[in-house]
Amino acid sequence: MTQPTAAPGRTRATARPEASTGTTGPDAPPGPARTYWLEHAWLTDGRPHVEPGVAVGVTDGRISDVRTQVTTPPPGATVLRGLTLPGLANAHSHAFHRALRSTVQVGSGTFWTWREIMYGIAARLTPDSYFTLARAVYAEMALAGITSVGEFHYLHHAPGGTPYAQPNAMGEALIAAAAEAGIRITLLDTAYLSSGIAKRRGGEPPEQHQLRFSDGDATAWAERASALASAVEDSDRTLIGAAVHSVRAVPAEQLATVAAWAEEHRAPLHVHLSEQTAENEACLAVHGRTPARLLADHGVLGARTTGVHNTHLTDEDIALLGATATGTCMCPTTERDLADGIGPAERLQRAGSPLSLGSDSHAVVDLFEEARAMELNERLRSRRRGHWTAAALLRAATADGHAALGRPDAGRIERGALADLVTIALDSVRTAGSLPRLGAETAVFAASAADVRHTVVGGRHVVRDGTHALIPDVPAALHRSIAALRG
């Protein structure tokens, strides 16, 4: 059989991102040093608070100096008017799901009927078309203040399961797309080997539309993932992590192989966990234990691991995740869009599970809305307000989100941290009248992605005054890439 090939030039994403993004655009990567003056800044050293007049020095993509009480911009400084926060982390993304927005709202159904529509889009993607779509999606994220994305990637092969001539052509397309959109990526290379839980070894074989997701077994997955990880040259821009799609998609006897790969590479490990009650029921019927317990028994849980959704958990599951310091990534806008349910985020955090946030299916790309929705969901369930402070919700969207993606050196405006910033307007129709000292509350409970005015990644001004410096017409790029997939 002839192997499918990718179009030349689009899969060479493991070169340094500068080779993909170029250095002559409207705002080229910074030189050795530059200074940003922040009209108001949310600082988290000690007690989180808003500080007026902050000068941030940047050298080689990192914050080299933070000076407070700087009442006027220093000579030559780039001025960021509004409230500046650390760059946001989108800890869970499926870039191609962006093509489903609005079309899946026709009629009714469940997660399982939504999944059939998703398979149709997945079947049409090639390395070139995925690059084009993901580039536009990641640019949309940059416009929303997202400086780093965790891409939960399982579209590995051509339809039918035949590997591309370059086995990681699809993953490399995503890496190149993030580089050209100006944001960091943690590519969570996902093991997806079976269609369901079964008593026989190997689980249920993949269905026809799942063949392109599967490497056959976890050993083959690990070999391909290792080749991708070894090709990445710029870890500041690109990290390779691992993912277990779910206990449905990775047979129990192969879970340890994925966990061992993540441990060997000191890489983040993510897993869809208890998103659906049907998954729990099947796991109990076959293995006599919950998905969380099954993952624990095979070495998947731990401080390097993040469970995504964690919706339908038992009390024992919650205690288990907390005791192992396994993280929780909540995706409230997707969870409500798919009618999945409300996960026990507050109880998980109290048990010891750090919280992060993701836009998942991209029904909405807005981390402020994700943070707000997590609190408002709890209010609806409990009929009580104030489960988290605004500062705690911002921490989930920043520092803890970056940590879940393998970047503990991001998500704060401090010396030595990655120079990733996002500035929101304080004079929009949503934020006008707010008190600057209540910046965290304004960001979470008033602002939206539409209020982002500036996004800085590694000291590079990627979004300036609400316009993407590298992709000036992001809506047109989204329209063209999605229309091409719909035929």
C-alpha positions as CSV (number, residue, x, y, z in Angstrom):
1,M,0.0,0.0,0.0
2,T,1.3,3.5,-0.8
3,Q,1.9,5.6,2.2
4,P,0.1,8.9,2.4
5,T,2.4,11.9,2.3
6,A,2.1,15.3,3.8
7,A,2.6,18.4,1.7
8,P,6.2,19.6,1.7
9,G,7.1,22.2,4.4
10,R,4.1,21.8,6.6
11,T,5.3,19.0,8.9
12,R,8.8,20.3,9.6
13,A,7.5,21.7,12.9
14,T,10.3,20.3,15.0
15,A,12.6,23.0,13.7
16,R,13.0,26.0,16.0
17,P,9.8,28.0,15.9
18,E,11.7,31.0,14.6
19,A,12.1,29.1,11.4
20,S,8.3,28.8,11.1
21,T,7.3,32.2,12.3
22,G,10.0,34.3,10.7
23,T,11.7,37.3,12.2
24,T,10.6,40.1,10.0
25,G,6.9,40.3,10.9
26,P,5.1,43.4,12.3
27,D,6.5,42.6,15.8
28,A,9.6,40.4,15.5
29,P,11.0,38.5,18.4
30,P,12.6,40.8,20.9
31,G,16.3,41.5,21.1
32,P,18.3,40.9,24.3
33,A,16.2,43.1,26.5
34,R,13.0,45.2,26.5
35,T,10.7,46.8,29.0
36,Y,6.9,46.7,29.4
37,W,5.1,49.2,31.5
38,L,1.9,47.9,33.0
39,E,-0.7,50.4,34.0
40,H,-2.2,47.9,36.5
41,A,-0.7,44.5,37.2
42,W,-2.0,41.5,39.1
43,L,0.9,40.2,41.1
44,T,0.9,37.0,43.1
45,D,4.1,37.2,45.2
46,G,2.8,37.1,48.7
47,R,-0.9,38.0,48.8
48,P,-2.4,38.3,45.3
49,H,-3.1,42.0,44.6
50,V,-3.3,44.6,41.9
51,E,-0.4,47.0,41.7
52,P,-0.5,50.3,39.7
53,G,2.5,51.3,37.6
54,V,4.7,48.2,37.2
55,A,7.8,48.0,34.9
56,V,8.7,44.5,33.7
57,G,12.0,43.9,32.1
58,V,12.4,41.1,29.7
59,T,15.6,39.4,28.6
60,D,15.8,36.3,26.4
61,G,12.1,35.7,26.8
62,R,12.0,35.7,30.6
63,I,11.2,38.3,33.1
64,S,14.4,39.8,34.3
65,D,13.1,42.6,36.6
66,V,9.8,43.7,38.2
67,R,9.7,47.2,39.6
68,T,6.6,48.6,41.3
69,Q,5.5,52.2,42.0
70,V,6.8,53.3,38.5
71,T,4.2,56.1,38.0
72,T,5.2,56.9,34.4
73,P,6.4,54.7,31.6
74,P,10.2,54.5,31.4
75,P,11.8,55.8,28.2
76,G,11.4,53.2,25.4
77,A,9.0,51.0,27.3
78,T,6.0,49.4,25.6
79,V,2.9,50.6,27.4
80,L,0.1,48.1,28.3
81,R,-3.0,50.1,29.3
82,G,-5.5,48.2,31.4
83,L,-5.1,45.3,33.7
84,T,-2.2,42.9,33.0
85,L,-2.3,39.3,34.2
86,P,0.1,36.4,33.6
87,G,-0.6,34.7,30.3
88,L,-3.5,32.2,30.4
89,A,-3.0,28.4,30.1
90,N,-5.6,26.4,28.1
91,A,-4.9,23.0,29.6
92,H,-7.2,21.0,27.4
93,S,-7.8,21.5,23.6
94,H,-8.9,19.4,20.7
95,A,-8.1,22.0,17.9
96,F,-10.2,20.3,15.2
97,H,-13.4,20.4,17.4
98,R,-13.5,24.2,16.6
99,A,-15.0,23.2,13.2
100,L,-18.0,21.8,15.1
101,R,-19.1,25.1,16.6
102,S,-22.8,25.8,16.0
103,T,-23.2,22.8,13.6
104,V,-23.6,20.4,16.6
105,Q,-26.3,22.6,18.1
106,V,-28.9,21.4,15.6
107,G,-31.5,19.1,17.3
108,S,-30.9,17.3,20.5
109,G,-28.8,14.3,21.7
110,T,-26.0,13.3,24.0
111,F,-22.2,13.1,24.1
112,W,-22.5,9.9,22.0
113,T,-24.5,11.5,19.2
114,W,-22.2,14.5,19.2
115,R,-19.2,12.1,18.9
116,E,-20.5,10.8,15.6
117,I,-20.5,14.3,14.1
118,M,-17.0,14.8,15.5
119,Y,-15.8,11.7,13.7
120,G,-17.0,13.1,10.4
121,I,-14.8,16.2,10.7
122,A,-11.8,14.1,11.9
123,A,-12.0,11.9,8.8
124,R,-11.5,14.9,6.5
125,L,-8.4,16.3,8.0
126,T,-4.9,16.0,6.4
127,P,-1.6,17.4,7.7
128,D,-2.1,20.5,5.6
129,S,-5.7,21.2,6.4
130,Y,-5.1,20.5,10.1
131,F,-2.2,22.9,10.1
132,T,-4.4,25.6,8.5
133,L,-7.2,25.0,10.9
134,A,-5.1,24.8,14.0
135,R,-3.1,27.9,13.1
136,A,-6.4,29.9,13.0
137,V,-7.6,28.2,16.3
138,Y,-4.4,29.0,18.1
139,A,-4.5,32.6,16.8
140,E,-8.1,32.8,18.3
141,M,-6.6,31.6,21.6
142,A,-3.9,34.3,21.4
143,L,-6.6,36.9,20.9
144,A,-8.2,35.5,24.1
145,G,-5.0,35.9,26.1
146,I,-4.0,32.3,26.0
147,T,-0.2,32.0,25.8
148,S,0.1,28.2,26.2
149,V,-2.1,25.3,25.0
150,G,-2.3,21.7,26.0
151,E,-3.3,19.9,22.7
152,F,-4.8,16.5,23.5
153,H,-3.8,15.0,20.2
154,Y,-4.9,11.6,18.8
155,L,-5.4,12.2,15.1
156,H,-2.1,10.4,14.3
157,H,-2.5,8.5,11.0
158,A,-4.4,8.7,7.6
159,P,-8.0,7.6,7.5
160,G,-8.0,3.8,7.6
161,G,-5.0,3.8,10.0
162,T,-2.2,3.8,7.4
163,P,0.8,5.8,8.8
164,Y,2.0,8.8,7.0
165,A,5.4,8.7,5.4
166,Q,6.4,11.0,8.3
167,P,4.7,9.1,11.2
168,N,4.2,12.3,13.2
169,A,3.0,14.5,10.3
170,M,-0.2,15.4,12.1
171,G,1.5,16.3,15.4
172,E,4.2,18.3,13.6
173,A,1.4,20.2,11.8
174,L,0.0,21.2,15.2
175,I,3.4,22.3,16.5
176,A,4.0,24.4,13.4
177,A,0.5,25.9,13.8
178,A,1.2,27.0,17.4
179,A,4.5,28.5,16.4
180,E,3.0,30.5,13.6
181,A,0.2,31.7,15.8
182,G,2.8,32.8,18.4
183,I,1.8,30.6,21.4
184,R,3.5,27.8,23.3
185,I,2.2,24.2,22.9
186,T,2.4,21.1,25.1
187,L,1.5,18.4,22.6
188,L,-0.1,15.7,24.7
189,D,0.5,12.7,22.3
190,T,-2.5,10.4,23.0
191,A,-2.7,6.7,23.1
192,Y,-6.0,5.6,21.6
193,L,-6.0,1.9,21.0
194,S,-9.5,0.4,21.4
195,S,-13.1,1.3,21.0
196,G,-14.3,0.1,24.4
197,I,-13.6,-1.9,27.5
198,A,-13.7,-5.7,27.1
199,K,-12.6,-8.6,29.2
200,R,-10.2,-9.9,26.6
201,R,-6.8,-8.4,26.3
202,G,-6.5,-5.5,23.9
203,G,-10.1,-4.3,24.6
204,E,-12.6,-3.9,21.7
205,P,-10.8,-3.3,18.4
206,P,-11.1,0.3,17.0
207,E,-14.1,1.0,14.9
208,Q,-13.5,2.2,11.3
209,H,-13.4,5.9,12.0
210,Q,-11.1,5.3,15.0
211,L,-8.4,3.5,13.0
212,R,-6.5,6.6,12.3
213,F,-6.2,7.2,16.1
214,S,-4.5,3.9,16.9
215,D,-0.9,2.8,16.8
216,G,-1.9,-0.8,17.4
217,D,-0.5,-1.1,20.9
218,A,1.1,1.0,23.6
219,T,4.6,-0.1,22.7
220,A,4.2,1.2,19.1
221,W,2.6,4.4,20.5
222,A,5.6,4.9,22.7
223,E,8.1,4.5,19.9
224,R,6.3,7.1,17.7
225,A,5.9,9.5,20.6
226,S,9.6,9.1,21.5
227,A,10.6,10.0,17.9
228,L,8.5,13.1,18.1
229,A,9.9,14.1,21.5
230,S,13.5,13.6,20.3
231,A,12.9,15.9,17.3
232,V,11.8,18.9,19.3
233,E,14.6,21.5,19.6
234,D,13.0,24.4,21.3
235,S,11.5,23.3,24.7
236,D,10.6,26.9,25.6
237,R,8.0,26.9,22.8
238,T,7.2,23.2,22.5
239,L,6.9,20.3,25.0
240,I,5.8,16.8,24.3
241,G,3.6,15.1,26.9
242,A,1.5,12.0,26.9
243,A,-2.1,11.1,27.3
244,V,-4.3,8.1,27.9
245,H,-7.4,9.0,25.9
246,S,-9.6,7.1,28.5
247,V,-10.0,3.7,30.1
248,R,-12.2,2.9,27.2
249,A,-9.5,3.6,24.7
250,V,-6.4,2.1,26.4
251,P,-6.7,-1.5,27.6
252,A,-5.8,-2.0,31.3
253,E,-2.7,-4.1,30.6
254,Q,-1.2,-1.3,28.5
255,L,-1.8,1.6,30.8
256,A,1.5,1.1,32.6
257,T,3.4,1.5,29.3
258,V,2.0,5.0,28.8
259,A,2.6,5.9,32.4
260,A,6.2,4.7,32.2
261,W,6.9,6.7,29.1
262,A,5.7,9.9,30.8
263,E,7.9,9.1,33.8
264,E,10.9,8.4,31.7
265,H,10.5,11.6,29.8
266,R,9.5,13.6,32.9
267,A,6.5,14.7,30.8
268,P,2.9,15.7,31.8
269,L,0.4,12.9,31.5
270,H,-3.3,13.6,30.9
271,V,-6.4,11.4,30.8
272,H,-10.1,11.8,30.1
273,L,-11.5,10.5,33.4
274,S,-15.1,9.6,34.3
275,E,-16.5,12.0,31.7
276,Q,-19.5,9.7,31.1
277,T,-21.5,7.4,33.5
278,A,-21.4,4.7,30.7
279,E,-17.6,4.6,31.0
280,N,-17.9,4.1,34.8
281,E,-20.5,1.3,34.4
282,A,-18.4,-0.5,31.8
283,C,-15.3,-0.3,33.9
284,L,-17.1,-1.6,36.9
285,A,-18.6,-4.5,34.9
286,V,-15.3,-5.6,33.4
287,H,-12.7,-4.7,36.0
288,G,-14.8,-4.5,39.2
289,R,-13.4,-1.0,40.0
290,T,-13.9,2.6,39.0
291,P,-11.8,4.2,36.2
292,A,-9.9,6.2,38.8
293,R,-9.0,3.1,40.8
294,L,-8.0,1.3,37.6
295,L,-5.7,4.1,36.7
296,A,-4.2,4.1,40.2
297,D,-3.6,0.4,40.1
298,H,-1.6,0.7,36.9
299,G,0.5,3.6,38.0
300,V,-1.2,6.4,36.0
301,L,-2.1,8.7,38.8
302,G,0.3,11.1,40.4
303,A,1.6,14.7,40.6
304,R,2.6,14.6,36.9
305,T,-0.9,13.5,35.9
306,T,-4.0,15.6,35.2
307,G,-7.5,14.0,34.9
308,V,-9.7,15.9,32.5
309,H,-13.4,16.4,33.5
310,N,-13.4,14.1,36.5
311,T,-17.1,14.5,36.4
312,H,-18.7,11.3,37.8
313,L,-16.5,10.4,40.7
314,T,-17.2,8.4,43.9
315,D,-16.1,9.7,47.3
316,E,-13.2,7.2,47.2
317,D,-12.2,8.4,43.7
318,I,-12.0,12.0,45.0
319,A,-9.9,11.0,48.0
320,L,-7.6,8.9,45.7
321,L,-7.0,11.8,43.3
322,G,-6.3,14.2,46.1
323,A,-4.0,11.8,47.9
324,T,-1.9,11.3,44.8
325,A,-1.9,15.0,44.0
326,T,-3.4,14.2,40.6
327,G,-4.6,17.4,38.9
328,T,-8.1,18.1,37.7
329,C,-8.7,20.0,34.4
330,M,-12.3,21.4,34.3
331,C,-13.8,22.4,31.0
332,P,-17.1,23.9,32.1
333,T,-18.3,25.4,28.7
334,T,-17.8,22.0,27.0
335,E,-19.2,20.0,29.9
336,R,-22.4,22.0,29.8
337,D,-22.5,22.1,26.0
338,L,-22.4,18.3,25.9
339,A,-24.8,17.9,28.9
340,D,-22.1,15.9,30.7
341,G,-22.8,17.1,34.2
342,I,-21.0,19.2,36.8
343,G,-17.8,17.8,38.3
344,P,-17.0,18.0,42.0
345,A,-14.3,20.6,41.5
346,E,-14.5,22.1,44.9
347,R,-14.3,18.8,46.7
348,L,-11.4,17.7,44.5
349,Q,-9.4,20.8,45.3
350,R,-10.1,20.5,49.0
351,A,-8.8,16.9,48.8
352,G,-5.5,18.0,47.2
353,S,-6.1,18.0,43.5
354,P,-4.8,21.2,41.8
355,L,-7.3,22.8,39.4
356,S,-6.7,23.9,35.8
357,L,-9.0,25.0,33.0
358,G,-9.5,24.1,29.3
359,S,-11.7,25.0,26.4
360,D,-11.8,21.4,25.2
361,S,-14.3,21.4,22.2
362,H,-14.0,25.1,21.7
363,A,-17.7,25.8,22.0
364,V,-16.2,28.9,23.5
365,V,-12.6,30.0,23.6
366,D,-12.6,32.2,26.7
367,L,-10.7,31.2,29.8
368,F,-12.4,34.0,31.8
369,E,-15.7,32.3,31.0
370,E,-14.3,28.9,32.0
371,A,-13.2,30.3,35.4
372,R,-16.5,32.1,35.9
373,A,-18.5,29.0,34.9
374,M,-16.7,26.8,37.4
375,E,-17.8,29.0,40.3
376,L,-21.3,29.6,38.9
377,N,-21.8,25.9,38.3
378,E,-21.1,25.3,42.0
379,R,-23.5,28.1,43.0
380,L,-26.3,26.4,41.0
381,R,-25.6,23.1,42.6
382,S,-25.2,24.3,46.1
383,R,-27.4,27.4,46.1
384,R,-24.5,29.2,47.8
385,R,-22.0,31.8,46.5
386,G,-18.3,32.2,46.9
387,H,-16.8,28.7,46.5
388,W,-13.5,30.2,45.2
389,T,-12.1,33.7,45.4
390,A,-11.5,35.4,42.1
391,A,-7.7,35.1,42.8
392,A,-8.1,31.3,43.2
393,L,-10.0,31.1,39.9
394,L,-7.3,33.1,38.1
395,R,-4.6,30.8,39.6
396,A,-6.4,27.9,37.9
397,A,-6.3,29.8,34.6
398,T,-2.7,30.8,35.0
399,A,0.0,29.2,37.3
400,D,-1.7,25.9,37.9
401,G,-2.7,25.5,34.3
402,H,0.8,26.1,33.1
403,A,2.1,23.6,35.7
404,A,-0.3,21.0,34.4
405,L,1.3,21.5,31.0
406,G,4.8,21.0,32.3
407,R,5.6,24.7,32.7
408,P,5.9,25.5,36.4
409,D,8.0,28.5,35.4
410,A,5.0,30.3,33.8
411,G,1.8,31.9,35.1
412,R,3.2,34.6,37.3
413,I,4.7,38.1,36.9
414,E,7.9,37.4,38.8
415,R,11.6,37.5,38.0
416,G,12.8,34.4,36.3
417,A,9.3,33.4,35.0
418,L,8.5,33.2,31.3
419,A,7.6,36.6,30.0
420,D,4.0,35.8,29.1
421,L,1.4,38.5,29.7
422,V,-2.2,39.3,28.9
423,T,-3.8,42.7,29.3
424,I,-7.6,43.3,29.5
425,A,-9.3,46.6,28.9
426,L,-10.8,48.3,31.9
427,D,-13.0,50.6,29.8
428,S,-15.1,48.3,27.7
429,V,-18.9,48.0,28.0
430,R,-18.3,45.0,30.2
431,T,-15.5,46.3,32.5
432,A,-16.3,50.1,32.6
433,G,-16.8,51.3,36.1
434,S,-14.8,48.6,37.7
435,L,-12.3,49.4,40.5
436,P,-8.7,48.7,39.4
437,R,-7.9,47.3,42.9
438,L,-10.6,44.6,42.3
439,G,-8.9,43.5,39.1
440,A,-9.2,39.8,39.8
441,E,-12.9,40.1,40.3
442,T,-13.2,42.2,37.2
443,A,-11.3,39.7,35.1
444,V,-13.3,36.7,36.3
445,F,-16.8,38.1,36.8
446,A,-17.0,40.9,34.2
447,A,-14.5,40.5,31.4
448,S,-14.5,38.2,28.5
449,A,-12.0,37.2,25.8
450,A,-13.3,40.2,23.8
451,D,-11.7,42.5,26.3
452,V,-8.1,41.2,25.7
453,R,-6.1,44.1,24.2
454,H,-2.5,42.7,24.4
455,T,-0.9,39.2,24.6
456,V,2.8,38.9,25.1
457,V,4.5,35.5,24.7
458,G,8.2,35.2,25.7
459,G,8.5,39.0,25.5
460,R,7.0,39.0,22.0
461,H,4.0,41.2,21.4
462,V,1.7,38.7,19.7
463,V,-1.5,40.6,20.1
464,R,-1.4,44.4,20.1
465,D,-4.5,46.6,20.6
466,G,-6.7,43.6,19.9
467,T,-5.1,42.7,16.6
468,H,-3.0,39.6,16.0
469,A,0.5,40.7,14.8
470,L,1.1,37.6,12.7
471,I,-2.4,36.8,11.5
472,P,-4.2,40.1,11.1
473,D,-7.6,38.6,10.0
474,V,-8.2,35.7,12.3
475,P,-11.9,35.4,11.6
476,A,-11.2,35.1,7.9
477,A,-8.6,32.4,8.6
478,L,-11.1,30.5,10.7
479,H,-13.8,30.8,8.1
480,R,-11.6,29.6,5.2
481,S,-10.2,26.6,7.2
482,I,-13.5,25.4,8.5
483,A,-15.4,26.0,5.2
484,A,-12.8,23.8,3.4
485,L,-13.5,20.9,5.8
486,R,-17.2,21.2,5.3
487,G,-16.8,21.0,1.5
